[in-house]
Amino acid sequence: MPLKIAIIGAGISGLSCAYHLKKYRSKAETTVYEAQDKIGGLCGSYTEKGFTFDYSGHLLHTSKKAGKKLTQELLGGNKNTLSRQAYVFYKGKKIDFPFQNNLYALNPKEVSAFVSGAIKAYAKPSKNTAFFKDWAMSLYGKGICEAFMFPYNSKLWNYPLNKMSSAWCGKFIPASALEDIIKGAYAKRKKAFGYNSVFDYPKKGGCAAICEALAQNLTNIKLNSPIKNIDLKNKTCTAGGKKISYDKLVSTMPLPELGKAAKELPLNIRNAFKKLKHNSLYVLNIAFDGKAPKGHWFYFPEKEYPFYRVGVQSAFSKNSAPKGTFSLYIEFSVKQNKRADLKKLKAAALDSLKKLGFIKEESKILTEKWIYIRFGYPIYDKDYAKARAEILDYMAKQDIYLLGRYGAWEYSFMEKSLLDAASLAKTLAKVKL
């Protein structure tokens, strides 16, 4: 009998796992089960009135040779490689991102205060940087933290920063050297900072083109098949209402949802699941006539703006929007599982876009759609690391492998999802009954 591998979720992680199992010529019987009526998950796309939108901003940041090779393998000529144009709006000024390395645009008094604060932090580094606030203060000093680091991340996470671990920071916030802060305070730099200074994006099809390429030669994808009632002992579950059996289960579904689906968990694991926290997101995909603001995306630390980030979807590919129009994705964060008044949120967003000069009073909305993302970002609090480790260890012993941003419950990015899935597939391809 061939090994039966069930993969939960036809998003980028689940599809990459199935793609690589086939690539490694695994003899396993592999089936992908997707709860929705199409593949892609949050790495999917949709088209409306000539516009292609993603479910929030999804860009391919590849830093590894294997990631670059796989991207080329999947997209071939259907790929734009772009140099980041990202900015921070601060006190009415558009500052190059990252903020801490481009202080030259601020007034001399602020520059002096921010640089002085960074020097003091460098001269007397904190010994305890386990939590985000201490970590940021030890690197950037009071001025930079109070101007950008604290207010922006408060808007993004919607969780007290003094209770957040710093474990997620290394890859996603450039840990700027003091030399770079000082140099960037007095002159514009040509040096690129951060993991996302260069990125790839499909020319056609939006982010979904990546998932479509992964799924192209897969024949066993079951749509409208949510997984429930996972019997860990007997290795069975229901998929779309039908009972199935498996030998190995790969889960990319949000980790808290796996905790609900798995039956007869021991008390310590049930308690570990209860400690998992997250925020929730709203994304307004919206298109206008006229000329787009210059840039790929923008950060908004100040409270006067209801959103924390705005991206120009149409700037990633000319095929994303008809000529003479542009499209934006506007991101808002709320506390875990909370709902917002979308009418008020949209009105506040449009008012802010007008003040910023992104749109005009007479700008016409051509299409719009709200996306609610219940599981936004996993919260890295004091309980996160231990609870997650306990769950991953226990599930591995039950032949359940947790994969992807939501399955493995981590602040992640597409290259990691693709390559982690490839690594797991290589391991599973060697398993024999």
JODA-V813809 format. One record per residue. N is the residue number from 1. SS is DSSP state (~ for helix, > for strand, _ for the rest). PHI is phi in degrees with one decimal (999 if undefined). OMEGA is omega as a letter, one per 30 degrees, with the letter a starting at -180 (* if undefined). Layout:
n=N ss=SS phi=PHI omega=OMEGA
n=N ss=SS phi=PHI omega=OMEGA
This chain:
n=1 ss=_ phi=999 omega=l
n=2 ss=_ phi=-71.3 omega=l
n=3 ss=_ phi=-63.7 omega=l
n=4 ss=> phi=-98.9 omega=l
n=5 ss=> phi=-114.1 omega=l
n=6 ss=> phi=-105.3 omega=l
n=7 ss=> phi=-111.1 omega=l
n=8 ss=> phi=-91.6 omega=l
n=9 ss=_ phi=107.1 omega=l
n=10 ss=_ phi=-102.4 omega=l
n=11 ss=> phi=-89.7 omega=a
n=12 ss=~ phi=-63.9 omega=a
n=13 ss=~ phi=-74.2 omega=a
n=14 ss=~ phi=-62.8 omega=l
n=15 ss=~ phi=-68.1 omega=l
n=16 ss=~ phi=-64.7 omega=l
n=17 ss=~ phi=-63.0 omega=l
n=18 ss=~ phi=-64.5 omega=l
n=19 ss=~ phi=-58.4 omega=a
n=20 ss=~ phi=-77.5 omega=l
n=21 ss=~ phi=-60.4 omega=l
n=22 ss=~ phi=-69.5 omega=a
n=23 ss=~ phi=-63.4 omega=l
n=24 ss=_ phi=-83.9 omega=l
n=25 ss=_ phi=56.9 omega=l
n=26 ss=_ phi=-63.8 omega=l
n=27 ss=_ phi=-88.5 omega=a
n=28 ss=_ phi=-68.8 omega=l
n=29 ss=> phi=-90.4 omega=a
n=30 ss=> phi=-106.4 omega=l
n=31 ss=> phi=-130.4 omega=l
n=32 ss=> phi=-102.7 omega=a
n=33 ss=> phi=-112.3 omega=a
n=34 ss=_ phi=-117.7 omega=a
n=35 ss=_ phi=-70.0 omega=a
n=36 ss=_ phi=-86.8 omega=a
n=37 ss=_ phi=-93.2 omega=l
n=38 ss=_ phi=-152.9 omega=a
n=39 ss=_ phi=-81.7 omega=l
n=40 ss=> phi=115.3 omega=a
n=41 ss=~ phi=57.3 omega=l
n=42 ss=~ phi=-76.1 omega=l
n=43 ss=~ phi=-99.2 omega=l
n=44 ss=_ phi=-91.7 omega=l
n=45 ss=> phi=-142.9 omega=l
n=46 ss=> phi=-144.8 omega=l
n=47 ss=> phi=-117.2 omega=l
n=48 ss=> phi=-155.1 omega=l
n=49 ss=_ phi=53.6 omega=l
n=50 ss=_ phi=88.4 omega=a
n=51 ss=> phi=-103.5 omega=l
n=52 ss=> phi=-109.8 omega=l
n=53 ss=> phi=-120.3 omega=l
n=54 ss=> phi=-99.0 omega=l
n=55 ss=_ phi=-90.5 omega=a
n=56 ss=_ phi=82.6 omega=a
n=57 ss=_ phi=-74.4 omega=l
n=58 ss=_ phi=-132.7 omega=a
n=59 ss=_ phi=-129.6 omega=a
n=60 ss=> phi=-93.1 omega=l
n=61 ss=_ phi=-104.0 omega=a
n=62 ss=_ phi=-107.9 omega=l
n=63 ss=_ phi=-118.8 omega=a
n=64 ss=_ phi=-106.8 omega=a
n=65 ss=~ phi=-58.5 omega=a
n=66 ss=~ phi=-65.5 omega=l
n=67 ss=~ phi=-67.7 omega=l
n=68 ss=~ phi=-65.8 omega=l
n=69 ss=~ phi=-64.7 omega=a
n=70 ss=~ phi=-67.1 omega=l
n=71 ss=~ phi=-59.6 omega=l
n=72 ss=~ phi=-65.9 omega=l
n=73 ss=~ phi=-61.8 omega=a
n=74 ss=~ phi=-81.8 omega=a
n=75 ss=~ phi=-101.8 omega=a
n=76 ss=_ phi=53.9 omega=a
n=77 ss=_ phi=-81.0 omega=l
n=78 ss=_ phi=-86.0 omega=a
n=79 ss=_ phi=-150.2 omega=l
n=80 ss=> phi=-99.5 omega=l
n=81 ss=> phi=-109.2 omega=a
n=82 ss=> phi=-121.4 omega=l
n=83 ss=> phi=-93.5 omega=a
n=84 ss=_ phi=-54.9 omega=l
n=85 ss=_ phi=-123.3 omega=a
n=86 ss=> phi=-127.3 omega=a
n=87 ss=> phi=-140.2 omega=l
n=88 ss=> phi=-114.0 omega=l
n=89 ss=> phi=-90.3 omega=a
n=90 ss=> phi=-142.2 omega=a
n=91 ss=_ phi=51.4 omega=l
n=92 ss=_ phi=80.5 omega=a
n=93 ss=> phi=-109.4 omega=l
n=94 ss=> phi=-98.7 omega=a
n=95 ss=> phi=-101.2 omega=l
n=96 ss=> phi=-58.4 omega=l
n=97 ss=_ phi=-89.3 omega=g
n=98 ss=_ phi=-80.1 omega=a
n=99 ss=~ phi=-52.2 omega=a
n=100 ss=~ phi=-66.5 omega=a
n=101 ss=~ phi=-102.9 omega=a
n=102 ss=_ phi=-138.1 omega=a
n=103 ss=~ phi=-73.9 omega=a
n=104 ss=~ phi=-57.8 omega=a
n=105 ss=~ phi=-79.5 omega=a
n=106 ss=_ phi=-86.1 omega=l
n=107 ss=_ phi=-73.5 omega=a
n=108 ss=~ phi=-55.2 omega=a
n=109 ss=~ phi=-64.5 omega=l
n=110 ss=~ phi=-66.4 omega=l
n=111 ss=~ phi=-56.7 omega=a
n=112 ss=~ phi=-60.6 omega=a
n=113 ss=~ phi=-66.2 omega=a
n=114 ss=~ phi=-69.2 omega=l
n=115 ss=~ phi=-66.3 omega=l
n=116 ss=~ phi=-59.6 omega=l
n=117 ss=~ phi=-64.0 omega=l
n=118 ss=~ phi=-66.4 omega=l
n=119 ss=~ phi=-65.4 omega=l
n=120 ss=~ phi=-62.5 omega=l
n=121 ss=~ phi=-64.9 omega=l
n=122 ss=~ phi=-68.0 omega=a
n=123 ss=~ phi=-70.8 omega=a
n=124 ss=_ phi=-132.8 omega=a
n=125 ss=_ phi=-66.6 omega=l
n=126 ss=_ phi=-72.3 omega=l
n=127 ss=_ phi=-84.8 omega=a
n=128 ss=_ phi=-115.5 omega=a
n=129 ss=_ phi=-119.3 omega=a
n=130 ss=_ phi=-69.7 omega=a
n=131 ss=> phi=-107.3 omega=a
n=132 ss=~ phi=-55.6 omega=a
n=133 ss=~ phi=-59.7 omega=l
n=134 ss=~ phi=-67.8 omega=l
n=135 ss=~ phi=-61.0 omega=a
n=136 ss=~ phi=-65.3 omega=l
n=137 ss=~ phi=-61.9 omega=a
n=138 ss=~ phi=-69.9 omega=a
n=139 ss=~ phi=-96.5 omega=a
n=140 ss=~ phi=-116.1 omega=a
n=141 ss=~ phi=84.9 omega=a
n=142 ss=~ phi=-61.9 omega=a
n=143 ss=~ phi=-61.0 omega=a
n=144 ss=~ phi=-64.9 omega=a
n=145 ss=~ phi=-65.4 omega=a
n=146 ss=~ phi=-74.2 omega=l
n=147 ss=~ phi=-82.3 omega=a
n=148 ss=~ phi=-131.9 omega=a
n=149 ss=~ phi=-55.2 omega=a
n=150 ss=~ phi=-74.6 omega=a
n=151 ss=~ phi=-66.6 omega=a
n=152 ss=~ phi=-66.6 omega=a
n=153 ss=~ phi=-70.6 omega=l
n=154 ss=~ phi=-64.7 omega=l
n=155 ss=~ phi=-69.1 omega=a
n=156 ss=~ phi=-67.3 omega=a
n=157 ss=~ phi=-87.4 omega=a
n=158 ss=_ phi=54.4 omega=a
n=159 ss=_ phi=-152.6 omega=a
n=160 ss=_ phi=-56.9 omega=a
n=161 ss=~ phi=-68.7 omega=l
n=162 ss=~ phi=-75.8 omega=l
n=163 ss=~ phi=-108.9 omega=a
n=164 ss=> phi=-96.9 omega=l
n=165 ss=> phi=-67.7 omega=l
n=166 ss=_ phi=-97.5 omega=a
n=167 ss=_ phi=-61.4 omega=a
n=168 ss=_ phi=-84.2 omega=a
n=169 ss=~ phi=-71.4 omega=a
n=170 ss=~ phi=-48.2 omega=a
n=171 ss=~ phi=-82.2 omega=a
n=172 ss=~ phi=-101.6 omega=l
n=173 ss=_ phi=-119.8 omega=l
n=174 ss=_ phi=-57.4 omega=l
n=175 ss=_ phi=-79.8 omega=a
n=176 ss=_ phi=-63.8 omega=l
n=177 ss=_ phi=-70.7 omega=l
n=178 ss=~ phi=-56.0 omega=l
n=179 ss=~ phi=-58.0 omega=a
n=180 ss=~ phi=-70.5 omega=l
n=181 ss=~ phi=-63.1 omega=a
n=182 ss=~ phi=-67.1 omega=a
n=183 ss=~ phi=-62.4 omega=a
n=184 ss=~ phi=-74.2 omega=l
n=185 ss=~ phi=-80.3 omega=a
n=186 ss=~ phi=-124.8 omega=l
n=187 ss=_ phi=-162.0 omega=l
n=188 ss=_ phi=-69.6 omega=a
n=189 ss=_ phi=-99.3 omega=l
n=190 ss=_ phi=-92.1 omega=a
n=191 ss=_ phi=-65.3 omega=l
n=192 ss=_ phi=-92.5 omega=a
n=193 ss=_ phi=-122.1 omega=l
n=194 ss=_ phi=92.4 omega=a
n=195 ss=_ phi=-72.7 omega=a
n=196 ss=_ phi=-110.7 omega=a
n=197 ss=_ phi=-70.2 omega=l
n=198 ss=> phi=-131.8 omega=a
n=199 ss=> phi=-148.9 omega=l
n=200 ss=> phi=-109.6 omega=l
n=201 ss=> phi=-153.5 omega=a
n=202 ss=_ phi=-60.4 omega=l
n=203 ss=_ phi=-68.6 omega=a
n=204 ss=_ phi=-133.2 omega=l
n=205 ss=_ phi=94.5 omega=a
n=206 ss=_ phi=66.2 omega=a
n=207 ss=_ phi=-58.9 omega=a
n=208 ss=~ phi=-59.9 omega=a
n=209 ss=~ phi=-60.4 omega=l
n=210 ss=~ phi=-67.6 omega=a
n=211 ss=~ phi=-67.2 omega=l
n=212 ss=~ phi=-63.4 omega=l
n=213 ss=~ phi=-66.8 omega=l
n=214 ss=~ phi=-64.5 omega=a
n=215 ss=~ phi=-88.6 omega=a
n=216 ss=_ phi=-51.5 omega=a
n=217 ss=_ phi=-109.1 omega=l
n=218 ss=_ phi=-92.3 omega=a
n=219 ss=_ phi=-106.1 omega=a
n=220 ss=_ phi=-120.7 omega=l
n=221 ss=> phi=-111.8 omega=a
n=222 ss=> phi=-104.5 omega=l
n=223 ss=_ phi=-86.1 omega=a
n=224 ss=_ phi=52.5 omega=a
n=225 ss=_ phi=-130.0 omega=l
n=226 ss=_ phi=-65.2 omega=a
n=227 ss=> phi=-91.2 omega=l
n=228 ss=> phi=-141.1 omega=l
n=229 ss=> phi=50.0 omega=l
n=230 ss=> phi=-78.0 omega=l
n=231 ss=> phi=-94.5 omega=a
n=232 ss=_ phi=-64.9 omega=a
n=233 ss=_ phi=-68.7 omega=a
n=234 ss=_ phi=-94.4 omega=l
n=235 ss=_ phi=54.4 omega=l
n=236 ss=> phi=-133.3 omega=l
n=237 ss=> phi=-162.1 omega=l
n=238 ss=> phi=-106.4 omega=l
n=239 ss=> phi=-127.7 omega=a
n=240 ss=_ phi=62.5 omega=l
n=241 ss=_ phi=87.2 omega=a
n=242 ss=> phi=-105.8 omega=l
n=243 ss=> phi=-77.6 omega=l
n=244 ss=> phi=-129.7 omega=l
n=245 ss=> phi=-119.4 omega=l
n=246 ss=_ phi=-148.6 omega=l
n=247 ss=_ phi=-101.7 omega=l
n=248 ss=> phi=-131.6 omega=a
n=249 ss=> phi=-121.2 omega=l
n=250 ss=> phi=-106.9 omega=a
n=251 ss=> phi=-112.2 omega=l
n=252 ss=_ phi=-112.6 omega=l
n=253 ss=_ phi=-69.9 omega=l
n=254 ss=_ phi=-50.9 omega=a
n=255 ss=~ phi=-54.1 omega=l
n=256 ss=~ phi=-59.6 omega=l
n=257 ss=~ phi=-70.6 omega=l
n=258 ss=~ phi=-63.5 omega=l
n=259 ss=~ phi=-61.8 omega=l
n=260 ss=~ phi=-76.8 omega=a
n=261 ss=~ phi=-77.9 omega=a
n=262 ss=> phi=-79.5 omega=a
n=263 ss=_ phi=-99.1 omega=l
n=264 ss=_ phi=55.7 omega=l
n=265 ss=_ phi=-74.9 omega=l
n=266 ss=_ phi=-65.5 omega=a
n=267 ss=~ phi=-56.5 omega=a
n=268 ss=~ phi=-64.5 omega=l
n=269 ss=~ phi=-76.4 omega=l
n=270 ss=~ phi=-60.7 omega=l
n=271 ss=~ phi=-67.3 omega=l
n=272 ss=~ phi=-64.7 omega=l
n=273 ss=~ phi=-60.6 omega=a
n=274 ss=~ phi=-65.2 omega=a
n=275 ss=_ phi=-85.9 omega=l
n=276 ss=_ phi=-73.2 omega=a
n=277 ss=_ phi=-126.1 omega=l
n=278 ss=> phi=-158.5 omega=l
n=279 ss=_ phi=-102.5 omega=l
n=280 ss=> phi=-126.2 omega=a
n=281 ss=> phi=-127.0 omega=l
n=282 ss=> phi=-118.4 omega=l
n=283 ss=> phi=-126.6 omega=l
n=284 ss=> phi=-101.8 omega=l
n=285 ss=> phi=-87.7 omega=a
n=286 ss=> phi=-147.0 omega=a
n=287 ss=> phi=-128.3 omega=a
n=288 ss=> phi=-134.4 omega=l
n=289 ss=> phi=-82.6 omega=l
n=290 ss=_ phi=105.7 omega=a
n=291 ss=_ phi=-102.2 omega=a
n=292 ss=_ phi=-73.7 omega=l
n=293 ss=_ phi=-64.0 omega=a
n=294 ss=_ phi=-77.4 omega=l
n=295 ss=_ phi=140.3 omega=l
n=296 ss=_ phi=-94.8 omega=l
n=297 ss=> phi=-156.3 omega=a
n=298 ss=> phi=-137.5 omega=l
n=299 ss=> phi=-105.0 omega=a
n=300 ss=> phi=-132.5 omega=a
n=301 ss=_ phi=-76.7 omega=a
n=302 ss=_ phi=-80.3 omega=a
n=303 ss=_ phi=-67.2 omega=a
n=304 ss=_ phi=-65.1 omega=l
n=305 ss=_ phi=-99.5 omega=a
n=306 ss=_ phi=-74.1 omega=a
n=307 ss=_ phi=-98.2 omega=l
n=308 ss=_ phi=-98.3 omega=a
n=309 ss=> phi=-154.4 omega=l
n=310 ss=> phi=-131.0 omega=l
n=311 ss=> phi=-115.6 omega=l
n=312 ss=> phi=-99.0 omega=a
n=313 ss=~ phi=-57.4 omega=a
n=314 ss=~ phi=-71.8 omega=l
n=315 ss=~ phi=-79.6 omega=a
n=316 ss=_ phi=-83.0 omega=l
n=317 ss=_ phi=-157.7 omega=l
n=318 ss=~ phi=-66.8 omega=a
n=319 ss=~ phi=-84.6 omega=a
n=320 ss=~ phi=-79.7 omega=a
n=321 ss=_ phi=-150.1 omega=l
n=322 ss=_ phi=-62.6 omega=l
n=323 ss=_ phi=-58.6 omega=l
n=324 ss=_ phi=82.2 omega=l
n=325 ss=> phi=-134.9 omega=l
n=326 ss=> phi=-152.8 omega=a
n=327 ss=> phi=-131.3 omega=a
n=328 ss=> phi=-125.5 omega=l
n=329 ss=> phi=-117.6 omega=a
n=330 ss=> phi=-116.7 omega=a
n=331 ss=> phi=-109.4 omega=l
n=332 ss=> phi=-128.7 omega=l
n=333 ss=> phi=-114.0 omega=l
n=334 ss=> phi=-131.3 omega=l
n=335 ss=_ phi=-68.4 omega=a
n=336 ss=_ phi=-45.8 omega=l
n=337 ss=_ phi=64.1 omega=a
n=338 ss=_ phi=-80.5 omega=l
n=339 ss=_ phi=-111.9 omega=a
n=340 ss=_ phi=-118.5 omega=l
n=341 ss=_ phi=-82.3 omega=a
n=342 ss=~ phi=-67.7 omega=l
n=343 ss=~ phi=-64.2 omega=l
n=344 ss=~ phi=-67.5 omega=a
n=345 ss=~ phi=-64.3 omega=l
n=346 ss=~ phi=-65.0 omega=l
n=347 ss=~ phi=-60.3 omega=l
n=348 ss=~ phi=-65.8 omega=l
n=349 ss=~ phi=-65.7 omega=a
n=350 ss=~ phi=-63.3 omega=l
n=351 ss=~ phi=-61.5 omega=l
n=352 ss=~ phi=-65.9 omega=l
n=353 ss=~ phi=-61.6 omega=l
n=354 ss=~ phi=-68.3 omega=l
n=355 ss=~ phi=-62.9 omega=l
n=356 ss=~ phi=-75.5 omega=a
n=357 ss=_ phi=85.6 omega=l
n=358 ss=_ phi=-70.7 omega=l
n=359 ss=_ phi=-132.9 omega=l
n=360 ss=_ phi=-107.8 omega=l
n=361 ss=_ phi=-56.4 omega=a
n=362 ss=_ phi=-91.5 omega=a
n=363 ss=_ phi=-58.9 omega=a
n=364 ss=_ phi=-100.7 omega=l
n=365 ss=> phi=-78.4 omega=a
n=366 ss=> phi=-95.4 omega=l
n=367 ss=> phi=-162.9 omega=l
n=368 ss=> phi=-154.7 omega=l
n=369 ss=> phi=-157.9 omega=l
n=370 ss=> phi=-89.7 omega=l
n=371 ss=> phi=-117.7 omega=l
n=372 ss=> phi=-104.6 omega=l
n=373 ss=> phi=-112.9 omega=a
n=374 ss=_ phi=-59.7 omega=l
n=375 ss=_ phi=-97.3 omega=a
n=376 ss=_ phi=-85.0 omega=l
n=377 ss=_ phi=-116.6 omega=l
n=378 ss=> phi=-60.4 omega=a
n=379 ss=_ phi=-87.7 omega=l
n=380 ss=_ phi=-90.6 omega=l
n=381 ss=> phi=-100.7 omega=a
n=382 ss=_ phi=-64.9 omega=a
n=383 ss=_ phi=-90.9 omega=a
n=384 ss=~ phi=-55.7 omega=a
n=385 ss=~ phi=-61.4 omega=a
n=386 ss=~ phi=-67.3 omega=a
n=387 ss=~ phi=-62.7 omega=a
n=388 ss=~ phi=-62.9 omega=a
n=389 ss=~ phi=-62.1 omega=l
n=390 ss=~ phi=-61.6 omega=a
n=391 ss=~ phi=-67.3 omega=a
n=392 ss=~ phi=-59.9 omega=a
n=393 ss=~ phi=-65.2 omega=a
n=394 ss=~ phi=-64.8 omega=a
n=395 ss=~ phi=-64.9 omega=l
n=396 ss=~ phi=-61.1 omega=l
n=397 ss=~ phi=-69.5 omega=l
n=398 ss=_ phi=-96.4 omega=a
n=399 ss=_ phi=64.6 omega=l
n=400 ss=> phi=-116.8 omega=a
n=401 ss=> phi=-111.4 omega=a
n=402 ss=> phi=-99.5 omega=a
n=403 ss=_ phi=-139.9 omega=l
n=404 ss=~ phi=90.9 omega=a
n=405 ss=~ phi=-56.0 omega=a
n=406 ss=~ phi=-95.9 omega=l
n=407 ss=~ phi=-66.5 omega=l
n=408 ss=_ phi=-88.8 omega=l
n=409 ss=_ phi=58.5 omega=a
n=410 ss=_ phi=-148.4 omega=l
n=411 ss=_ phi=-77.0 omega=a
n=412 ss=_ phi=-135.9 omega=a
n=413 ss=_ phi=-147.0 omega=a
n=414 ss=~ phi=-63.6 omega=a
n=415 ss=~ phi=-58.9 omega=a
n=416 ss=~ phi=-63.4 omega=l
n=417 ss=~ phi=-59.8 omega=a
n=418 ss=~ phi=-62.8 omega=a
n=419 ss=~ phi=-78.9 omega=l
n=420 ss=~ phi=-61.9 omega=l
n=421 ss=~ phi=-65.1 omega=l
n=422 ss=~ phi=-63.0 omega=l
n=423 ss=~ phi=-63.9 omega=l
n=424 ss=~ phi=-64.2 omega=l
n=425 ss=~ phi=-59.7 omega=l
n=426 ss=~ phi=-63.8 omega=l
n=427 ss=~ phi=-67.5 omega=a
n=428 ss=~ phi=-68.8 omega=a
n=429 ss=~ phi=-65.7 omega=a
n=430 ss=_ phi=-91.7 omega=a
n=431 ss=_ phi=-75.1 omega=l
n=432 ss=_ phi=-124.4 omega=l
n=433 ss=_ phi=-73.0 omega=*
